[in-house]
Amino acid sequence: MTAAPVAGSPVDGVPATVAIVLSLLVAVWALMATLRHRAPDRVQMIGLAVLELALLGLAVLAGVALAGGEQPGEPGAFFGYLVTLVCLPPLAAVLARMEPTRWGSAIVCAVCLVTPVVVVRLQQTWEVLGG
């Protein structure tokens, strides 16, 4: 069992898994707050900040691979997903602060459920031509 990325993709492996797990943990916390009619709290904001750091790490790995001469299979889609991915947590934080009710927590939950999907799509767009 190896932790090496599949097909040489810089957005696979442990960093992507960490980002997905962090995102799902924050989503569960935000869902619990939503169900309890609680506004976004400090834990959600810290979770979004840590998630953003993990996603920035993925972006750096992708940038290093691109600088090294590797190419994604679908460059346009790849860069679109990459920009979207990095923008999701800050967007969630801003929108959640603008809505200081349980719906702010619902926004955090929804964004954190979308993030793993975008990570997977990012991986798929890199691997179309084999990376």
CORDA-V34183 format. One record per residue. N is the residue number from 1. RES is the residue in one small letter. SS is DSSP state (h for helix, s for strand, l for the rest). PHI is phi in whole degrees, 0 to 359 (* if undefined). Layout:
n/res/ss/phi
N/RES/SS/PHI
N/RES/SS/PHI
This chain:
n/res/ss/phi
1/m/l/*
2/t/l/242
3/a/l/259
4/a/l/291
5/p/l/297
6/v/h/283
7/a/h/55
8/g/h/74
9/s/l/288
10/p/l/285
11/v/l/255
12/d/l/249
13/g/l/85
14/v/h/299
15/p/h/301
16/a/h/293
17/t/h/296
18/v/h/299
19/a/h/298
20/i/h/295
21/v/h/296
22/l/h/301
23/s/h/299
24/l/h/291
25/l/h/296
26/v/h/295
27/a/h/298
28/v/h/296
29/w/h/299
30/a/h/293
31/l/h/297
32/m/h/299
33/a/h/295
34/t/h/298
35/l/h/295
36/r/l/267
37/h/l/59
38/r/l/251
39/a/l/288
40/p/l/303
41/d/l/247
42/r/h/299
43/v/h/298
44/q/h/296
45/m/h/293
46/i/h/295
47/g/h/300
48/l/h/295
49/a/h/294
50/v/h/294
51/l/h/299
52/e/h/299
53/l/h/297
54/a/h/296
55/l/h/290
56/l/h/296
57/g/h/299
58/l/h/299
59/a/h/296
60/v/h/296
61/l/h/300
62/a/h/295
63/g/h/297
64/v/h/296
65/a/h/296
66/l/h/295
67/a/h/294
68/g/l/278
69/g/l/100
70/e/l/284
71/q/l/226
72/p/l/287
73/g/l/294
74/e/l/235
75/p/h/303
76/g/h/298
77/a/h/294
78/f/h/301
79/f/h/293
80/g/h/297
81/y/h/294
82/l/h/296
83/v/h/296
84/t/h/300
85/l/h/300
86/v/h/289
87/c/h/275
88/l/h/299
89/p/h/298
90/p/h/297
91/l/h/298
92/a/h/299
93/a/h/297
94/v/h/295
95/l/h/296
96/a/h/294
97/r/h/289
98/m/h/287
99/e/l/240
100/p/l/280
101/t/l/233
102/r/h/298
103/w/h/290
104/g/h/295
105/s/h/294
106/a/h/295
107/i/h/297
108/v/h/300
109/c/h/300
110/a/h/298
111/v/h/296
112/c/h/288
113/l/h/278
114/v/h/282
115/t/h/304
116/p/h/299
117/v/h/296
118/v/h/292
119/v/h/299
120/v/h/295
121/r/h/296
122/l/h/300
123/q/h/297
124/q/h/294
125/t/h/288
126/w/h/288
127/e/h/273
128/v/l/306
129/l/l/259
130/g/l/89
131/g/l/75
